[in-house]
Amino acid sequence: MSRRVCISVIAICLLMAVSMEINAAAAKPKVGVSVSWSGNDFVVTMWETAQQRIRELGGIPVATSAEGSTAKHISDIESLIVQGVKAIIIQPYDTVALVPVIKQANRAKIPVICMDGMVAGGEVAAWVGSNNVEAGERAARFMVEKMGGKGNIAVFWSPTHSGFRDRYTGLEKVLAEYPLVKVVAKHALQATDPVPETRAAMENILMANPDIRGVFSVYDMPSIGASQAIEAAKRPGITVVGVDGDPMAYQYIKDGRPFAATSAQSAKDMGNLAAELAMKIINGEKVPDKTYTPVYLVTKDNVDQFLKPAK
């Protein structure tokens, strides 16, 4: 074989190898993973776990974070639609504002999978998350029992997130059993970084209500801000609870601060399951409309089981 022929054969082989790699990459489905904010450990864990699981299952994750901006979240999802992803996993915050862009995905025949929150309209192929009513109920019951079944409480909540609304429903279910527990202050959360907001709000609540005995928050970050305000005001005897299972919440609970319990969800379970559902849908498999992950009440008695060991 001449040198020229040999070089030609090598070149053809290289071209074939490159072509095969390109075709293999093209065969891998792209899956959007769009979250509302990457400043929260719980959300970040869901986000990163979903991406990793998509890779393990042979897909290519296309990740976006709205960094607390609903307008950016809508734009992020629109971009994923334009890119032609085969499915979109969404962790929604403003579950109403996202409805029009969910409908855009529906028109483009791109299945939508929601994790944690659930959008208020459009067609969602699957949802994965914990039973948020149960989560709110378990945290609220711990707080009320610590209060001896009576006393005044403050509530930090938000109507924009379906999970938050469900957690508040869980609180209402418990309060219906304890008529001597009264909500005397209720603060609707506004900021994407709620710790300073809730600390300031709690300072005002404490000044106006010298007999507060409990604080319920629809997620952990507001509970941390409230706990800081209670400590600064030197007001012992107030039980603070939250929902999610944020690592900072675990540390507060372990340290014996006013933040005494959280209904913990598994962000890893949600991320893994959302990715698995997305890939099954892409492969034409049927999946359940709803998939629930476990909820665990974390207190000082069992928090060491949930804290990550020091590196």
Secondary structure, 3 states (H helix, E strand, C coil): CCHHHHHHHHHHHHHHHHHHHHHHHHHCCEEEEEECCCCCHHHHHHHHHHHHHHHHCCCEEEEEECCCCHHHHHHHHHHHHHHCCCEEEEECCCCCCCHHHHHHHHHCCCCEEEECCCCCCCCCCEEEEECHHHHHHHHHHHHHHHCCCCEEEEEEECCCCHHHHHHHHHHHHHHCCCCCEEEEEEEECCCCCHHHHHHHHHHHHHHHCCCEEEEEECCHHHHHHHHHHHHHCCCCCCEEEEEECCHHHHHHHHCCCCEEEEEECCHHHHHHHHHHHHHHHHCCCCCCCEEEECCEEECCCCHHHCCCCCC
